[in-house]
Amino acid sequence: PWPARITELPPPDSQAAAVLWQHAVHDVRGKLGVVANITLLLQRPATDERRTALVEMLGRNVTSLGQLLDGVADLARLQAGVECPVLRPTNAAAVLQGVCDSVMALAHTRGLQVEYRGPAVLPVDTDPLMLERIAQNLMLNAVRYTGSRGVVLTCGTSDRAAAGRWFFDVRDVTPAQAVALATDLPQA
């Protein structure tokens, strides 16, 4: 899984970095598989309505693949020390709600529900673009691999760590089947 806290990337020559890259390659390969399967379905006879739905699904997945590749490129830049997070006051709740909204269509194609559980406003100091990329990757993985009826993204202030910290986590709707991570992050 991808790092939930950008400032804690593993050293480039570590085992953890190798595992991170292994996950990145796996995610890209998985998304290419989805695109390939939709392409195969488009080669079969289908009604105009079904064909239109498949073309729309293909478009969403190609866009998602592009975003995933952007995330891999971001990770490469971070590991190389080329890109550094730009912290600024951000409403993390709005960013995370937006991520939930962006994966909703993909989830519905799999018969899944996506739910956001958190405050309407969560003021933090973070890099909003990196937060969005990380959350989106976690949500896409959760939607892809869940065995339950849906995925929930939860966020808020943390009561598990020192004051001034916040968290977000992504998991199956069934709490016992966690598919991502929960990490405490510094709050604004």
N, C-alpha and C positions, 0 to 999 in steps of 0.2 A: 504494500500500500504506500501511497504517496505521503510525504511528510505533511503533518498538519501544522507545523510551526516552521516557517521558512528559515529562521535563524538557527535551526538545529539540523541542518543537512549533514549527513555523514561525510567524513573525509573521502575525497575521490578515489583513493586506493584501498578503501576498507571493504570488508565483506558486506556491510550494510549498504554501501553504495552499489555494489554488484547486485544485491537483491532488489534494490530500488529500480535499477535499470532493467532487471529481469521482469519486474512487474510492468514497467512501461512498455516493453516489447510485447508482453503478453496482452496488454490492453489494446495496443495497436493491431496486433494479429486478430484479436477477437472482433474488433470493429470491422476490420477488412472482411472477416468471415460473414458478418451480418450483411454487408454491402454485396458480397458475392452471392449469398443466398437469395437476396431480393432480386438481383440481376437474373439468376436462374429462374425464379418465379415469373419474371417479366417475359421470359422466352416461351412460356407455356401459354396455350389459349386461355383467355380470360374475358370476362365481360368488361365493357368500358368502365363501369364503376369500380370493379376490382383493379383494373389496370391503373386507373387514376389514383386509387388508394396506394398501390404499390409504388408508383412514381413519387407520390408525396412522401412516403416512408423512406424511399431511397434518398430523396433530397435531404430529409432531416438527418439521415445517417451519414451522408457524405459531409454535411455541415458539422456534425458531431465528430467525425473522423478528423476533419480539419482542426477543430478545437483541441482534440486529443493530441494531434501532432504539434500544435502550438504549445501545449503543456509540456511535451517531451523536449521541445526546443528551449522552452523556459528553464526546464530542469538542467539541460546541458549548459546553458548560460550561467545558471546559478553555481553549478558544480565547477565551472571554469573560472568563476569569480568575475564574470563579465557583467552580470546583472545583479543588482542589490535591491532588496525591498525598499520602497519609498513609503515610510510610515506617515499617515496623516489621519486626522479625526474622520471616522467613518461610521455610518449606521450599519453595523454588521447584520442586523436583522433584515434590513432592506436588501442587502446583497444576497443573503442566504435564501430569503423568500423568492427572489428573482431566479436563483438557481433551481429551486423547487419548481417554479413555473416553467422553466426552460426544459426540464426533463419530463414534464407531465405527459406530453404527446407520446414519447417513446414508451413510458410506463403503461399508458392506456393500450398501446398496441400489444402489450404482453398481458393485458387483463389485470394490471396492477394499479393500486392507488398510491399517490404520493401525498404526504402530509407534512406541513410545517408546524412545529410546536415551539413557540417562543414569543418573546415580546415583539411589539410593533417597532420599538426603538431600542437599540442596544449600542450605545456610543462606546467606541473603542478606538485605539490608535493601531492601525494596521495598514498594509498595502491592499487596497480594495480589489485590484485586479488579480493579485496572487491569491487572495482569499477566495475570490470567485472561481478561479481555475482549480484550486485544490478541492473546494466543495463540489464543483461540477464533476470532477473526476471521481470523487467518492460516491456521489449520487449515481453516476452512470454505471459504476461497478456494482453498486447495490441493486440497481434495477436489473442489471444483466444477470446477477448470480443469486438473487433471493429465491428462496423456496417457499416464501409465505405469500400473503395476499397483497403486500405492499411494503413501502419504505417510508420511514419517518426521519426528518431532519429536526433535531432539537438543538436549541441554543439558549444561552442565558448567562447570568452571573454565576460564578462558581462558589459553592459552599464547601468544596472539598479541599481547597487550597487557600493560600493567603488572600486577604482582601485585595480587590482591584484586579482580579483575574476573571476570565470568562471562558466559555467552552462552546463547542458545537460537536455534535456527533450524528452519525448516520447509521441507522440500523434497520433490520427488518421490523415490521409492525409488531411481530411477536418478540417481546424483550429478550427471551432466552436465545434468540438466533441473531446475535450481533454480527453485522457484516462489515463494519468499519471500526473506527476508533473514536475515543472520546479523549480530548486533550485540553488541559487548562492552558489558556493563553492570557497574556497580560492585558488588562483592560485600560481604557483611556484614563 
